[in-house]
């Protein structure tokens, strides 16, 4: 069982004990609390005593009312309602106590003792005493009162017995309450002592079984943290947390011991590899790690030796390649110099050709531009001639309109001439009539004369205008014919200009096509010139790179010769020297 489970079970047990103590305390308090069973019993007894002394359960007050009524029968109206009310109160309280949870002995004593005597008392009052008083029968009333006195006396004796029993029962209830309180206190004290003892036992268990062992394991872990892994540890047993801590401590100690062993092996490996790396740094590629390592580091030793062997082979190959690169670079340099000279000559020739084509291209472009300008001028002339023909056409139309208007004006003037003739006739008639009228028509004759003169002048003016309009019409007809002839000439000119414009446009298009073709040829020549110049620059760069390659190969050979190699690297150099290096040197 783990410590956690033990602590949980102990906590559950302690909680159950506390809950039990609270339950017991609650039950005890429930018994003695205000309103509890004991208090209710005591309260019932006190209420009973209150009902007995004085009424309603005790009929002394009713007996006093009956006594006064017997002495003074004339007060029947006063005392009869009081007696009825007292009887009602008695019956109500009797019913209450009969149904209450009163102590059985007390209830039995009341029901067999005082209750029957009280019923006898109230029966005498209701059946004999009050009817006799009401009738005014003094003798019957006194006889009934005597029976009342006897019933009251026996009832009082029963009441005294009931009061004594109630008092004794109250004392017994008080004693029971005290005893219950003492028992509850004792039980709670015992449970408190048991809980305290349980807590002490739990603390002692935790101190002995948990804290001491944890402290011991902590001290051991601190020693191992300080580097002491030689100490002895207890073997772990069980499945609790302490056992888990012990197993963890054992694993930590074993891991520490393994780490110390691994550190020693690692130090050996580092020392051997350091010596090998120092030898490589000094240029000695013949060094090998001979002493075997631990099993975990043995692949590292083999890898190191293989790396040194491959490096030796690589350096040998570098020496051989440096010789070949140096010889080949010399040949590339000589060929590049020859190619550079030829490229320079070709670049000069292409440059002259490009300049000549550029000049021809400029002349052709200028011709194309001039042809396009002439074509534009002809096009403008054609447009203007077309506009002139249009103007002539509109002029012809306008003159035709003028001629038509002149004819209409001639007609209007004819109408005016007719009006003038009619006006003259009217004036003559008016003059004749004025002459007939004598002196009375003299003024009218003057007016008619003036009208006649005005009509004469209007006729003459109309004839003059008609003559002018007729002459203008003839001249307009002549102008229309001339303008029509001019329009026909302009139409022929527009057609011929259009033909010239088409021819000039074809010449301009051809010139532009030739200029575009020459421009493409010029661009191609310029591109050839640029490529040739670029090739010449690249040849120069290749020559410079070949010279640099020779220098780098020499540097590489000098650097590789600083290493002392053996094994397969030296064998490769020796085997390739006769087949490669000598022919390369002769070729260089």
Protein Blocks (a to p, Z undefined) as FASTA:
>chain_A
ZZklmmmmmmmmmmmmmmmmmmmmmmmmmmmmghiaklmmmmmmmmmmmmmmccfklckl
mmmmmmmmmmmmmlmmmmmmmmmmmmmmmmmmmmmmmmmccdfklmmmmmmmmmmmmmmm
mmmmmmmmmmmmmnopaklmmmmmmmmmmmmmmmmmmmmmmmmmmmmmmmmmmmmmmmmm
mmmmmmmmmmmmmmmmmmmmmmmmmmmmmmmmmmmmmmmmmmmmnopakbccdddedjbf
klmmmmmmmmmmmmmmmmmmmmmmmmmmmmmmmmmmmmmmnopakbccfbdcdfklmmmm
mmmmmmmmmmmmmmmmmmmmmmmmmmmmmmmmmmmmmmmmmmmmmmmmmmmmmmmmmmmm
mmmmmmmmmmmmmmmmmmmmmmmmmmmmmmmmmmmmmmmmmmmmmmmmmmmmmmmmmmmm
mmmmmmmmmmmmmmmnommlmmmmmmmmmmmmmmmmmmmmmmmmmmmmmmmmmmmmmmmm
mmmmmmmmmmmmmmmmmmmmmmmmmmmmmmmmmmmmmmmmmmmmmmmmmmmmmmmmmmmm
mmmmmmmmmmmmmmmmmmmmmpccehjllmmmmmmmmmmmmmmmmmZZ
